[in-house]
Amino acid sequence: MAAVPQDLSAKLRAAARASFRAWDAEAYLAHYYSRVEPTERLTLRFLHDTIEDLPGTARALDFGAGPTLHHAITLAGRAREVHVADLLPQNLHALRRWCRGSKDAHDWSAFTDAALQLEGNIAPTTADVRQREARLRQRLTRILPGDATRRHPLGEDAPEDYDCVTSFFCADSATSSLGEWMRNVRNICGLLAPGGLLVMGALRRCHCWRVDGVPLPSPCIDERHVQFVLDTLGFDRAAQTIQICDVPDQAPNGFESILLVSARARGAPATPARNERNIAALT
């Protein structure tokens, strides 16, 4: 795979910064989350299947959630307590508005319905959907600012012992650098308790993806890079899954496949800094 030219990479980073400054969470939700797209169905099924054995006492974090709650809806079906985190204040505001029950908050009922169907409720009623969303409001106890580029993504005084951390299309969403991606993943994994469960999604073999036509950088990773990082961070190969899913409908947005990953931590993640040259050799 060819590397992204430096001038193009710089342009993509500049586009990402401009996109974040002009970010409209409500417009994003209306455009991309008014219905359950095939990519999201794949992600929700993978998440559901992966956390089936999560103990009911677990505390879970969805890191890099954006303004979305569809992963938290599934997590609330298993975990005792759910936290969500994101970088942008606009996204955190959208999440809080939904939790308060604001009338103009985004409607997540289609995703709640999909989550309930995966759990075996073939035809969820309106009452079933409302009950699950009430459970989420009860169990979603913290909405936190989070920055994957920081060694302590939630801040030095925040929890770093989650039984389950999910992070979909976050670490790879605003950088073209393999080294930066690797550090982002390491920082996110540092939020896991020893033995904790990581569930992650990433764009596969993508240099540039688009949101509302705006081009954004991606480090063009594939399953080899993910395996390298999991090995470097000390995850147990016997307790991990790396799944490749084709999503041809996403070709207009710059990618045609995604990676869905689950892995069980052994202990505190190792530092990846000394391995960044090695991961670059995989391209």
Secondary structure, DSSP 8 states (H G I E B T S, - for coil): -----HHHHHHHHHHHHHHHHT--HHHHHHHHSSS--HHHHHHHHHHHHHTTT--TT-EEEEET-TT--HHHHHHTTT-SEEEEEES-HHHHHHHHHHHHT-TTS---HHHHHHHHHHTT-SS--HHHHHHHHHHHHHHEEEEEE--TTSSSTT-TTS---EEEEEEES-TTSS---HHHHHHHHHHHHTTEEEEEEEEEEEESS-SEEEETTEEEE-----HHHHHHHHHHTT--GGGEEEEEEE-GGGGGGT-SEEEEEEEE--SS----GGGHHHHHTT-
